[in-house]
Structure formats: C-alpha cells, structure tokens
Amino acid sequence: MTIPRLVTITFSHYCEKARWGLDRRRIDFVEEGHLPLFHMLPVRRAGGQRQVPLLVADGEIVDDSTAILRWADAQPSDTPRLYPDAVADEVLTLEEAFDHDLGPAARRWAYGFVLRKRGYLMSLAQEGAPSWERRALGLTFPAARWLMRRGMRINEAGIARSRDKLARSFDDVAERLRDGRPYLTGDTFTAADLTFAALAALAVLPANNGSRLTPPEELPADAQAEIKAYRAHPAGAYALRLYEAERDRR
C-alpha cells in the first residue's frame, strides 16, 4: 500500500477533522496543503470535485471528512475504533449534526473576523501551503476576499445566524455532558467527540490544533472577547480538554 495523500486547505476545520482521524488510527499519510481558492485545481487533478479534505489511497478517492474517518476506521489498526459497534448509529447521528450545523457556522463566524484585514488571513497562511500560493494570495487579497465572502455568504446577517447556531451546538453538547459522562456517547472517545472538537476549534483556538490557527491575541478585540466566552462555555472547555487529552499528532 502506498502512503495515502491528504489534500487540504491547511487551516480548514473539516481538514483538521480528517487529519485527526488518520492520526488517531495511526495511519501514515502525506498532507498536501493549499490555500482557499488555490485548492480547486489540485483537488480536480487528484480526482475530486472542489471540496477538501480529499484522501487519495491506492487509487481510491475519498472526498468527505466523514467518509475519511469511516475509511480510517476500516483500516487495520491496534487503536480503538472511532465508530464502536455498540454506539455507531448514535455517533453518526451526532457527527452529521455537527457537520451540518456547527461546521458551517464556525467557519462563517471565523472568516467574518479573518477577512477584515489582509494580515489576519496571511497569518493563517504561514504553514503548509506552497510559498507561491501565499505570495499570490497576498497580491490578490481584495479579489480573494470578495470571492470568499460571496461563496460562504459572509455578511452581517449570515454571521448573526452563525452565532445562533454555534450557541445551540455548544448548549446541546453541554446538556449531553451534564450527567457527568466523560464523552458524548458514554465512556469511549469516538468520531462524535473528535468531530465536535475539530469543528469547534475555530471558536476556541486550541494550542495543539493540527494546523496553525491565529492566536487570539492577534485577532481584533471583539473576536478575543467572543473566543474567551466560547472557551468558558462548558462545551468549549470540553473541546479544549479533548485537544489536550486526545489529540496526539505523533
């Protein structure tokens, strides 16, 4: 078996979900990181459509973060399963909800801050992507910002809706954990926990994320205040705990 290749946008939280799943299952892979918009051509060349993460493994194309976690779970490994049989359906239900609601909301909310100034986005771009992409992004920032805002519907109304969705997702997780269970489905860390922590990472900015995230102190004051509140929320604290205890990047 050749070493799988993971095509990513370096700081995407969905790509972090896939990266964490592969790391968790101790599967060696090579990451090919790109920046937003510049990722499209490499994805097409690899056999995908437009979205990342995309995994290329012995000619097989796996082009969705959940599909990548399911692929990783099916590979031989001496590590615990991400989808244990006893709770697999519950894990998938939670994962789908996080992918559908939390993920897009966190992305739109975060980009609402990041796209304000060229420096915020360039800070995220410092790791993983080719140097020519970083240079090109800096030169084309106004056009890239317009395209990203348009494509992700980043406007005041959209950001307000995303804040509401973030709040509901965090409150739902906190309620589920209120009975004292250590993980979302009981006593075992699963893909549900991994997905929540990875997709919430843009709101709580864990120090040991699989790709560099902009430190809170480099963001505007209003962003720092919101991040502080998300970190203090029981679900935000849970995401940070998972990163501390479970995110082994080898």
Number of C-alpha atoms within 10 A of each C-alpha: 5 10 12 18 18 25 24 29 28 28 25 21 28 24 26 25 25 28 24 23 26 22 18 23 20 18 16 13 17 12 17 19 21 25 21 18 14 16 21 18 12 17 21 12 9 17 16 21 14 15 16 26 29 27 30 21 16 11 11 10 15 21 21 18 24 21 15 24 24 19 15 21 22 13 13 10 13 8 10 13 20 24 21 16 10 9 14 16 12 16 21 17 11 19 20 15 15 23 17 11 16 24 25 19 27 22 22 24 23 18 19 18 16 21 20 13 14 16 15 17 20 18 15 19 26 16 18 19 20 14 13 9 17 21 13 12 22 16 12 12 18 13 11 18 20 12 13 16 16 11 9 13 14 22 14 11 9 16 21 15 15 23 17 13 18 23 16 14 21 22 16 13 20 18 13 16 18 11 8 10 12 13 17 22 20 13 9 17 19 23 27 24 23 26 31 27 29 30 26 28 26 24 25 24 22 24 15 14 22 21 18 18 22 20 13 18 9 12 18 14 11 10 19 17 12 15 20 16 13 20 20 13 17 17 25 27 16 22 28 24 14 19 20 14 9 14 20 14 13 7
